[in-house]
């Protein structure tokens, strides 16, 4: 049982590291691509019309939501909330199964 608990902790930690890795890759891509677009924008019209912001804005908002998910900034839908809901639904299913059996 203890070995299974360690394995579960390891798998959860590995999953978390993968999520962080994806987030940091997305953040790096964002910084590089937006920097290149900003440089092109400056080269073409010296900030008269900052069109690179049309790409930076929505992508940045998406990154903020991704960061909120990774770091648990949303108190309404945190990991604890997910785990509580999963347990609640498992208990309901278990109770429904018990009450629907013929005894």
Long-range contacts (C-beta under 8 A, 24 or more apart in sequence): 19-70, 20-70, 23-63, 23-66, 23-67, 23-70, 26-63, 26-66, 27-63, 30-59, 30-60, 30-63, 34-59
